[in-house]
Structure formats: structure tokens, C-alpha cells
Amino acid sequence: MSSVDTALPINLPPGPRAPRAIQGATYLAGRRRALHRTWERYGRAFSLNVPLLGEAVVISDPDLARQLFAAGPEVAGNVEPNLGRILGPGSLFALDGDPHRRHRKILSPPLHGRRMRGYESLIEEEYRREADRWAENHEFPILPSTMRITLNIILRAVFGADGDELEELRVLMPKIVTLGSRLAQFSTATLRRGRFSPWVRYRGLRDRYDSLIRTLIGRALADPDLEERADILALLLRARYEDGESMAHEDIADELLALLTAGHETTANTLAWVVERLRRHPEVLARLVAELDTGDLGFLQQTIWEVQRIRPVIAGVARQVKISRMQLGEWVIPKDRRIIVAFGLMHQDPSVYPDPLSFDPGRFHDRKPDFTAWLPFGGGNRRCIGAEFANLEMRIVLRALLRDFELLPTAERDERWRDRGVAFAPDRGGRVALRRREQRGSAMS
């Protein structure tokens, strides 16, 4: 259990003793590789001291993760600085404690439960719009396609319809995502140096985004059918906190930016990884297609879970100690120290997942993932609010792809991990070769 006993002496796990600059250079040269090597040497808990992260404790033990997530924000809360400096102070990424809970309560309904059914035809339409452009028997990277599919899906789910502003957002959002992901790796002070700094460029993109959102909010408020609309923007404008107060328009803009950014890039990268894995495991692919043709979606879900385990697009999540001392297992961690749950390491631990480097969807045949040992969406009260929506997108897009096309296997080496700043993608974009299926299973048509 976590402790607030200030008499406890600090007891940190071991870690590299190299100077901070050397540790930082190693980490920045390849953070996945650096963390893995440190994990191999020091085990499931180690200390680290690198730029941006600062002094941190890295854990990959499910029991320690469970304890950390249960501690609550008053003991181990949001890190500072956080992605709020990129996505805005009104986004869930910036908030903690009661403000975080209040926003999360308002944002949850559109992304969970029965409302999700209304998105199914939308997802299918956006898949088909993109798939109609694919060339047969010609290898190409699928990541640009999955990026467009997931961006168009979230734009339509958020705003409900097309228009000039949405067309501009389709062009603007990839620029915001790409630059914002890179900026997230550096301190704001560094980024703001000079008139031509990347931060100045980002602020220009953000200003244009804010202008577009103000226009869309104004148009929605003037819509006589606002009460009947089911898009996320309309739902946020109608929603009220427990005290009857509405959400500030600036906060709505920040939350929508977080949804648009996080809600498409991570899902698009995971879809590309699914394609990359299936092409290199023809036995899994054959079983998946056969079961889908009967209308059975169970193995599809297991495949998605397994790809998220073996190729998580986010390497970890973090909390920051808010009390004088926090006891975590055998360790006692001081105030302001970051604790990083490195689930990319946890997912490769043979004591957690037997034969962890094997791509085996069947490992989830008789059990759902344990949310303290399978963490692609994070955990605790800060678990990704769009997890259910993302899972729905992946199921529908993959079901439709394998219904319409034969995915051609390959003997090429595995694609490497490419660091996009926040997320990891296949380094060649998840190259795919397709052939349209002449006959489709009746349950799939």
C-alpha cells in the first residue's frame, strides 16, 4: 500500500550511474532500446535520470502498477509538465483531481455504451471511401490510409457533418499532430527560443484551429436542431456539470483537440501494426479470415489485443508523487519524482506473458486482458477515455478489410519501430499488398 509516513527513509531502486547527459544521450538516441537494456540489467524497477523526464522511477511490475493506479491523484497524480502544454490547459491531459473527474464525466457518454452504435455505419463509410482507392497486387504503406480513415471518423463523430471548416481541419490536423508529437519531447523553454522556433509555428497552427472551432461552436449554438444532434460537439455544448454550469468554450476546444489528436493517431498506428503482423504470420491470418467468414468476431478481438500487447504504440504512462514520501512495494519514493509504468517492457516479460516475443492471439482465447498487465490504453483514473471507441474502429475496419481483400503474406523482415514523438509506428508504414476477394462469406456481406 502507498504510505504518507514522512519518517520513512527514501529507498529508490538501482539504476545507471552514468552522468545525466550520457543517460540522456542514450535515451534520446532510442528510448525503447535504452529502456529495454536498462530493464534487462536492473529488472522490473529501476531509477533513471534523463532530460525532460528528469529523475524518475521506471516500473514494469503489474503489482506495482496496480498499487500506483489505486493510490489516487492526491498521492500520485498528473505529471508536470504534461501534454497540456501542447493540447491546452482545458484538456484531460492537463487536468488532475476534481477538474479531471468533472471533465471526464462529461466526455464519457459519447464514447461509451449505446451511443457507440451510431458510429458503426460512419466507420464503415470512411473505410470504404479510402479502400476504393487501393491498388491491387501493388505494395504500398497502409499507414497514410489508416491515418486518413481514423481522422475522418473522429472528425465526423465530433462534428456530425462535413463542411468547409471540416475540410480545412482535414488538412490542418495532420500538421498539428506531427509537429505537436515532436514538440512533446522537448521543454517549452527550449522550443520558444527564436522567432522561427517550432513552438511559434505550432502556435500559428493552434490559432487557426481555435478560429475554426469558434466558428463551429457558433454555428452549433445557432442550430435550431441542437437538442437532437448526436455529434460530440453538440453533446458537450448541452452537457452540464453537477452544479449546472456548462463547459467553457475554451475547454471544449482543448478537449476536442485532444480527441482529434489522440483519437486518430494511436488507432491508425495500431491498424498499421495489425497489417504488418498478419502479413508475417499467415497461419494467424488464415484462421482469422476463416472465422470472420462465419461471422465469428472472437479471434479478431483476440488479434487486436495481441497486437496491442506485442506492438504497443505508446511505451508507458506516468504519475508524479504529490506527497512527502510514497511507499511503492519495497521502494520509498520522494515528492515530485516521476513514476513511469513502462508497459512496453511489461508486455515483454516472460513471467507475465509466456513466450512474450511470439505473436499469439490465442493467449487471450479464454481470458480478457488484465488491465494491470495489459496497458496500451494506460490505467487507473487516467485510462484513455476513447479506448472503447478505438476498439470499435479497429474491429470494423479490419473486418471490412479482410472481407473485401485478400491480404498477401510476405517473407520480408519485421518492420522496425519508428518513433513519431509520442507514438511508435512501423518504420515502413505497414506495407501491404492486397487482392480483392471474388467471393465473400455470407456472414460478412
ZASEDO-588752 format. One line per field, with one value per residue (C-alpha): x, y, z. Coordinates in Angstrom, 2 decimals. Layout:
<sites>
X <- c(X	...)
Y <- c(Y	...)
Z <- c(Z	...)
</sites>
This chain:
<sites>
X <- c(0.00	1.12	2.14	2.25	4.68	7.25	9.54	10.20	13.70	13.90	14.66	14.98	15.56	19.02	19.77	22.52	25.19	26.32	26.06	22.67	23.99	25.18	21.98	20.04	22.02	21.47	17.75	17.22	19.13	16.48	14.20	12.73	16.15	17.57	14.71	14.92	18.65	18.23	15.35	17.47	20.18	18.17	14.83	11.23	12.06	14.94	15.86	16.59	17.75	17.34	16.36	12.62	11.72	14.17	14.69	12.24	11.46	10.53	8.37	7.14	5.67	1.87	1.56	3.39	1.30	-1.90	-0.74	0.23	-3.07	-5.03	-3.15	-5.31	-4.33	-3.65	-0.82	0.38	-1.20	-0.66	2.91	4.24	4.86	2.40	0.76	-1.50	1.21	0.58	-3.15	-4.28	-4.95	-8.58	-7.81	-7.90	-4.14	-3.64	-6.16	-5.97	-8.13	-11.67	-11.37	-10.19	-13.09	-15.66	-14.41	-14.17	-17.77	-18.99	-16.80	-17.60	-21.19	-20.46	-17.60	-19.27	-22.30	-25.27	-24.13	-21.30	-23.72	-24.38	-20.76	-20.67	-22.00	-19.82	-16.70	-17.66	-18.24	-14.83	-13.11	-14.85	-14.01	-10.32	-10.36	-11.86	-8.55	-6.32	-4.47	-4.41	-1.20	0.87	2.69	2.14	2.30	-1.10	-0.37	-1.31	-4.63	-5.34	-4.42	-7.00	-9.63	-9.31	-9.05	-12.19	-14.02	-13.21	-13.95	-17.38	-18.06	-17.10	-18.90	-21.56	-21.34	-18.98	-18.35	-15.65	-14.28	-14.01	-12.22	-9.70	-9.36	-8.56	-5.53	-4.67	-4.87	-2.05	0.25	-0.76	-0.30	3.10	4.59	2.91	4.27	7.79	7.43	6.21	9.75	11.30	10.91	8.71	11.51	13.77	11.06	10.22	13.66	13.72	11.12	11.35	11.16	8.90	6.81	5.96	4.92	2.79	1.08	0.17	-1.46	-3.23	-4.56	-6.07	-7.60	-9.14	-10.65	-12.25	-13.66	-15.14	-16.91	-18.24	-19.37	-21.18	-22.89	-23.92	-25.38	-27.45	-28.73	-32.44	-31.90	-29.02	-31.01	-31.49	-27.90	-25.80	-22.30	-19.79	-19.63	-23.41	-23.33	-20.60	-22.49	-25.61	-23.81	-23.74	-21.57	-23.19	-23.64	-25.48	-22.54	-21.74	-18.28	-16.32	-15.89	-12.11	-12.18	-14.34	-11.76	-8.95	-10.88	-11.80	-8.17	-7.18	-9.86	-8.91	-5.19	-5.12	-8.28	-6.83	-3.03	-2.75	-5.59	-4.12	-0.70	-2.23	-4.13	-0.87	0.82	-2.02	-1.43	2.33	1.91	-0.72	1.34	4.21	2.02	0.00	-1.34	-2.92	-4.21	-5.79	-7.56	-8.76	-10.25	-11.90	-13.55	-14.64	-16.27	-18.51	-19.41	-17.33	-15.51	-13.88	-10.50	-10.46	-10.73	-8.00	-5.77	-6.27	-5.44	-2.32	-1.06	-1.58	0.45	3.37	3.39	2.01	2.13	2.67	5.58	4.26	2.32	3.50	2.42	4.17	4.46	2.45	3.19	6.39	7.03	5.21	5.79	5.52	6.27	9.69	10.57	10.02	9.85	10.14	7.83	7.88	9.63	8.03	6.95	6.74	4.77	6.70	4.09	6.14	8.57	5.81	4.31	7.68	8.16	8.09	6.82	3.78	3.33	4.89	6.89	6.33	8.02	5.68	2.70	-0.07	-3.63	-4.70	-3.17	-6.38	-8.68	-10.13	-9.46	-9.76	-6.70	-5.80	-5.85	-2.83	-0.69	-2.08	-1.91	-1.93	-4.64	-2.97	-4.58	-6.37	-8.43	-6.41	-7.02	-7.70	-11.30	-11.58	-10.47	-13.90	-14.29	-10.81	-11.52	-14.78	-12.94	-10.33	-12.85	-14.99	-12.10	-10.27	-13.45	-14.25	-10.68	-10.50	-14.00	-13.13	-9.46	-7.01	-4.04	-0.95	1.68	5.33	8.66	10.27	11.81	9.69	9.25	11.16	9.71	9.73	9.48	6.94	7.44	4.52	3.60	5.55	4.69	6.04	9.12	7.92	4.34	2.97	3.49	0.64	-0.22	-3.88	-6.02	-9.78	-11.70	-14.03	-16.29	-17.20	-18.52	-22.28	-21.97	-19.55	-21.54)
Y <- c(0.00	3.60	5.46	9.07	8.28	11.07	9.16	6.50	6.85	7.26	3.95	4.11	1.19	0.93	2.35	3.58	5.66	7.45	11.26	12.70	13.95	10.47	8.83	11.47	10.97	7.20	7.67	10.21	8.02	5.34	5.38	1.91	0.32	2.28	1.29	-2.35	-2.57	-0.95	-3.33	-6.34	-5.19	-3.91	-5.71	-4.60	-1.38	0.98	4.64	6.90	10.49	11.92	15.31	16.09	13.14	14.25	11.91	9.05	5.55	3.12	0.11	-2.83	-4.98	-5.48	-5.48	-2.15	-0.74	-1.81	-0.15	3.05	3.35	2.75	5.45	8.33	11.76	13.23	10.70	10.09	12.49	14.03	14.82	18.34	19.41	17.33	17.21	20.06	22.44	21.01	20.26	23.07	23.61	22.54	19.05	15.88	15.59	18.80	18.26	16.38	15.74	17.10	19.13	15.96	13.96	16.60	16.77	13.00	12.60	14.93	13.37	9.74	9.35	9.98	7.46	4.58	2.35	2.61	5.84	3.86	2.03	5.26	5.36	1.94	2.97	6.08	3.95	1.60	4.56	6.09	2.75	2.26	5.79	5.03	1.37	2.28	3.99	1.00	-0.66	-4.45	-6.51	-3.43	-2.99	0.31	1.63	1.42	3.93	7.03	5.32	4.41	7.97	9.36	6.81	7.44	11.23	11.37	9.12	11.26	14.50	13.25	11.81	15.14	17.50	15.30	16.57	17.82	21.44	23.93	24.07	20.29	20.22	22.68	20.60	17.56	19.45	21.19	18.29	16.14	19.18	19.72	16.04	15.73	18.92	18.53	14.99	16.24	19.22	16.95	15.58	18.96	21.59	24.57	26.98	25.43	25.49	29.17	30.44	32.50	33.92	30.88	28.25	25.21	26.41	29.61	27.51	25.32	28.34	29.54	26.19	26.22	29.74	28.64	25.59	27.76	30.06	27.11	25.70	29.07	29.16	25.62	26.29	29.45	27.59	24.76	27.14	28.80	25.44	25.04	21.26	21.35	19.33	16.49	16.34	13.32	14.61	15.08	18.87	19.16	16.84	18.90	22.14	20.65	18.95	20.38	19.75	18.69	22.36	23.14	25.02	24.45	23.70	26.79	27.08	27.28	23.98	22.43	23.50	21.90	18.67	18.38	18.90	16.09	13.82	14.67	14.18	11.15	9.73	9.04	8.73	5.87	3.92	4.44	3.21	0.13	-0.72	-0.48	-2.79	-5.32	-5.45	-5.73	-8.65	-10.55	-10.49	-12.17	-14.78	-16.46	-19.15	-16.48	-14.64	-17.79	-18.64	-15.06	-14.89	-18.30	-17.30	-13.91	-15.60	-17.46	-14.24	-15.06	-11.92	-13.54	-14.25	-10.77	-9.23	-11.52	-10.49	-6.79	-7.36	-9.33	-6.67	-4.04	-6.22	-7.01	-3.68	-1.04	2.35	4.12	2.94	3.89	6.23	8.31	9.66	12.14	11.78	14.53	13.68	13.80	10.07	7.36	3.70	1.55	-2.08	-2.16	1.31	4.69	7.48	11.21	14.04	15.25	12.11	10.67	7.04	5.61	2.44	1.01	-1.37	-1.86	-3.70	-5.39	-6.82	-8.48	-10.00	-13.84	-14.07	-12.03	-13.36	-16.75	-16.70	-12.93	-12.36	-14.82	-13.32	-15.50	-14.12	-17.43	-16.37	-14.37	-17.23	-17.90	-14.62	-10.91	-8.73	-7.90	-4.11	-4.04	-6.22	-5.17	-1.38	0.03	2.47	3.30	2.55	3.86	7.03	8.34	5.36	6.53	7.73	6.74	3.11	1.65	3.90	2.97	-0.73	-0.36	1.41	-1.32	-4.15	-2.62	-1.52	-4.86	-6.88	-4.90	-5.07	-8.85	-9.22	-7.27	-8.11	-10.96	-9.80	-11.17	-12.66	-11.62	-13.15	-9.73	-8.96	-7.41	-3.67	-1.80	0.67	4.30	6.93	9.57	11.60	10.35	7.14	4.35	3.28	0.64	2.20	1.45	2.41	-1.12	-2.10	-4.09	-5.94	-6.69	-8.65	-8.18	-11.25	-12.63	-14.34	-13.20	-15.20	-14.72	-13.60	-10.88	-9.38)
Z <- c(0.00	-0.60	2.54	3.71	6.54	6.31	8.68	6.07	4.60	0.85	-0.83	-4.61	-6.96	-8.54	-11.95	-14.26	-12.58	-15.72	-15.71	-16.66	-20.01	-21.01	-19.86	-21.79	-24.98	-24.80	-24.15	-26.93	-29.40	-28.95	-25.93	-26.49	-26.83	-23.87	-21.56	-22.63	-21.95	-18.54	-17.75	-18.69	-16.30	-13.32	-13.51	-13.02	-11.13	-11.82	-11.49	-14.41	-14.83	-18.32	-19.80	-19.92	-17.68	-15.01	-12.07	-12.46	-11.26	-14.04	-13.14	-15.21	-12.43	-12.62	-8.81	-8.56	-11.41	-9.65	-6.44	-8.25	-10.13	-6.91	-5.00	-6.24	-7.60	-4.15	-3.72	-7.28	-9.77	-13.16	-14.16	-14.64	-17.34	-19.32	-22.74	-21.68	-22.92	-26.40	-26.27	-23.98	-20.24	-20.59	-21.94	-19.85	-20.38	-18.37	-15.58	-12.32	-9.28	-9.29	-12.55	-14.30	-12.86	-13.87	-17.47	-17.74	-16.57	-19.33	-22.04	-21.26	-22.59	-26.30	-26.25	-24.42	-24.39	-26.71	-28.36	-29.94	-32.24	-34.10	-35.23	-36.88	-40.31	-40.23	-39.66	-42.49	-44.85	-44.13	-44.60	-47.95	-49.12	-48.60	-49.71	-53.09	-53.87	-53.13	-56.00	-56.17	-56.31	-55.63	-52.32	-50.53	-46.93	-45.30	-42.52	-44.61	-45.36	-41.74	-40.73	-43.16	-42.13	-38.42	-38.81	-40.95	-38.49	-35.46	-37.34	-38.32	-34.87	-33.26	-35.64	-37.22	-40.81	-43.48	-44.37	-45.34	-41.79	-41.60	-44.93	-43.54	-40.35	-42.50	-43.78	-40.52	-38.05	-39.55	-39.28	-35.65	-34.81	-36.49	-35.05	-31.65	-31.26	-31.88	-29.55	-26.73	-26.40	-25.56	-22.88	-23.67	-22.74	-25.38	-28.00	-27.54	-28.38	-31.53	-33.87	-36.15	-33.41	-33.91	-30.98	-32.86	-35.86	-33.62	-32.06	-35.54	-36.30	-32.94	-33.50	-36.80	-35.11	-32.37	-35.01	-36.81	-33.55	-32.58	-35.93	-35.49	-31.91	-33.00	-35.83	-33.49	-30.91	-33.66	-34.90	-34.01	-34.01	-31.49	-28.93	-31.44	-32.68	-31.64	-32.51	-29.69	-30.09	-29.63	-26.63	-24.96	-25.59	-23.99	-21.09	-17.58	-14.55	-11.27	-10.29	-13.54	-15.09	-18.75	-20.09	-21.17	-24.93	-24.49	-22.60	-25.33	-27.92	-25.85	-25.28	-28.95	-29.94	-27.55	-29.03	-32.60	-31.92	-29.62	-31.16	-34.56	-34.49	-31.99	-33.63	-37.09	-35.94	-34.32	-37.52	-39.47	-36.94	-37.30	-41.05	-40.51	-38.08	-40.10	-43.30	-41.42	-39.71	-42.48	-40.13	-37.91	-40.97	-42.42	-39.17	-38.75	-42.26	-41.86	-38.60	-39.90	-42.88	-40.43	-38.64	-35.55	-34.33	-31.28	-32.87	-34.43	-30.97	-29.65	-32.57	-31.81	-28.14	-29.05	-31.49	-28.80	-26.43	-28.71	-30.61	-28.22	-29.89	-26.56	-24.42	-21.00	-18.74	-15.82	-12.45	-10.17	-6.40	-4.68	-1.03	1.00	0.68	-1.27	-0.49	-3.59	-2.90	-1.25	-2.53	-0.88	-3.43	-2.63	-3.62	-7.25	-8.51	-11.65	-11.70	-15.22	-15.86	-18.82	-20.17	-23.32	-21.02	-19.02	-22.21	-22.96	-19.51	-19.73	-16.15	-17.18	-20.74	-21.50	-24.74	-24.95	-28.32	-30.03	-31.86	-30.44	-30.33	-28.80	-25.49	-25.00	-26.03	-22.60	-20.84	-21.39	-20.81	-17.23	-17.07	-14.75	-17.05	-20.47	-20.66	-24.21	-23.08	-19.77	-16.43	-13.38	-13.43	-16.39	-18.67	-22.24	-22.37	-26.03	-25.58	-26.39	-29.43	-30.72	-30.29	-32.24	-35.08	-35.32	-35.29	-38.05	-40.28	-40.03	-40.51	-43.66	-44.99	-44.62	-46.06	-49.19	-49.76	-49.57	-47.53	-49.28	-46.90	-47.04	-46.09	-45.52	-42.15	-39.44	-39.75	-37.09	-34.63	-35.74	-33.01	-34.05	-30.87	-28.79	-30.62	-32.31	-35.87	-38.28	-39.86	-43.42	-42.75	-42.53	-46.14	-47.60	-50.80	-51.50	-53.91	-53.99	-52.90	-55.56	-53.06	-49.59	-46.73	-46.43	-42.83	-43.89	-46.73)
</sites>
